[in-house]
Amino acid sequence: IEFCHVGFAYADGTPVLRDVSFRVDKGRKIALVGYNGAGKTTLIKLMTRLYDPTEGEILLDGVNIKEYDVGELYDLFGIVFQDYQLLSDRDVFGNLHYVMKATGWKNETDMRKRIEEVLSVVGLENKAFKRPFELSGGQQQRLAVARALVNNPRVILADEPTGNLDPWAAEDIMEVFRRIVAGGCSIVMSTHNIANIEQFPARTIRFNKGKVEEIDISSVLGA
């Protein structure tokens, strides 16, 4: 994925992003940092075409992202939300099964095998028949990560994935992300939790006044 001089402004002309250029390579973890309202979530929405850039272009394998159907993009991207967005009336297995049916899976044997695989990746293989309310916050977020993984995405987009978690649960999520990246999937994560980036290094991009710059977290913190 490549951002080429991308800008975005609201309908009233209020600018959010200006002249943003950077590249996401395969199997890389990228952390987006900056104050609230700096544009981190907007950038994630641009990648999934919830918004279209008002300037510049976003390329996916060299092709303008506007040429992809939204459905195609959701096959390529997995999304993790801060507030989990799980189905409370279904167990862990059912949450994943529902998403797979909705995205075109048909063979039950293949579906069950894939669910077992992703639950193993996130460490919930023994929780398949628990309802979300029976899980801790960290376990619920791991289920949300599993849901993002079921369609074998090339990139996971995570918007403040540890924002509602205690430090230990947040560390567990970052360990899951490390395993996912090792498997060749890229992760683009917005975060306020600089400690996570210190513990689990990532290429870090800071948002400031509508522009972005790559930073070395250790240098910024004086480490």
Residue pairs with C-beta under 8 A, 6 or more apart in sequence:
1 23
1 24
1 47
1 58
1 59
1 60
1 155
1 186
2 22
2 23
2 24
2 58
2 59
3 20
3 21
3 22
3 23
3 43
3 56
3 58
4 21
4 56
4 57
4 58
4 59
5 19
5 20
5 21
5 55
5 56
5 57
6 17
6 19
6 20
6 21
6 46
6 53
6 55
6 56
6 57
6 58
7 15
7 17
7 18
7 19
7 20
7 53
7 54
7 55
7 56
8 15
8 16
8 17
8 39
8 42
8 46
8 51
8 53
8 54
8 55
9 15
9 16
9 54
10 16
15 210
16 39
16 42
16 210
17 39
17 42
17 43
17 46
17 53
17 210
17 211
17 212
18 55
18 210
18 211
19 55
19 56
19 211
20 43
20 56
20 211
20 212
21 56
22 205
22 212
22 214
24 30
24 155
24 186
24 188
25 186
26 154
26 184
26 186
27 181
27 182
27 183
27 184
27 185
27 186
28 181
28 186
28 187
28 203
29 177
29 178
29 181
29 186
29 187
29 189
29 200
29 202
29 203
30 186
30 187
30 188
30 189
30 202
30 203
30 204
30 205
31 189
31 190
31 191
31 196
31 197
31 202
31 203
31 204
31 205
32 40
32 43
32 44
32 188
32 189
32 190
32 191
32 205
32 207
33 40
33 190
33 191
33 192
33 194
33 197
33 204
33 205
33 206
33 207
33 215
34 40
34 206
34 207
34 208
35 207
38 207
38 208
38 209
38 210
39 207
39 210
39 212
40 159
40 190
40 207
41 159
41 190
42 51
43 190
43 207
44 79
44 157
44 159
44 188
44 190
45 51
46 52
46 53
46 58
47 58
47 65
47 73
47 77
47 155
47 157
47 188
48 70
48 73
48 74
48 77
48 79
48 157
49 65
49 66
49 68
49 70
49 73
52 66
57 64
57 65
57 66
58 64
58 65
59 65
60 68
60 76
65 73
68 76
74 103
74 151
75 103
75 151
75 153
76 153
76 154
76 155
77 153
77 154
77 155
77 156
77 157
78 147
78 148
78 149
78 150
78 151
78 153
78 155
78 156
78 157
79 148
79 156
79 157
79 158
79 159
80 141
80 144
80 145
80 148
80 156
80 157
80 158
80 159
80 161
81 144
81 159
81 161
82 159
82 160
82 161
82 163
82 164
83 164
84 132
84 140
84 141
84 143
84 144
85 144
86 95
86 132
86 140
86 143
86 144
86 147
87 94
87 95
87 98
87 132
88 131
88 132
88 133
90 97
90 98
90 131
91 128
91 129
91 130
91 131
92 119
92 124
92 127
92 128
92 129
92 130
92 131
92 132
92 135
92 143
92 146
93 115
93 128
93 129
95 132
95 143
95 147
96 115
96 118
96 119
96 143
96 146
96 147
96 150
97 111
97 115
99 147
99 150
99 151
100 111
100 114
100 115
100 150
100 151
101 111
103 151
105 111
105 114
114 150
115 128
115 150
116 125
118 146
118 149
118 150
119 125
119 127
119 128
119 146
121 146
121 149
121 176
121 179
121 180
121 183
122 142
122 143
122 145
122 146
122 149
122 176
123 142
123 172
123 176
124 139
124 142
124 143
124 146
127 135
127 139
127 143
132 140
132 143
135 143
136 169
137 164
137 165
137 166
137 169
138 165
138 166
138 168
138 169
138 170
138 172
138 173
141 161
141 162
141 164
141 165
141 169
141 173
142 172
142 173
142 176
144 161
145 156
145 158
145 161
145 173
145 176
145 177
145 180
148 156
148 158
149 156
149 180
149 185
153 185
154 185
154 186
155 185
155 186
155 187
155 188
156 177
156 180
156 185
156 186
156 187
156 188
157 188
157 189
158 177
158 187
158 188
158 189
158 190
159 190
160 190
160 191
160 192
161 173
161 189
161 191
162 169
162 170
162 173
162 174
162 191
162 193
162 196
163 191
163 192
163 193
165 173
167 195
170 193
170 196
171 196
171 199
174 196
174 199
174 200
175 200
177 187
177 189
177 200
178 200
180 187
181 187
187 202
189 202
191 197
194 217
194 221
197 204
197 217
198 217
198 218
198 221
198 223
201 217
203 214
204 214
204 215
204 216
204 217
205 212
205 213
205 214
205 215
206 212
206 213
206 214
206 215
217 223
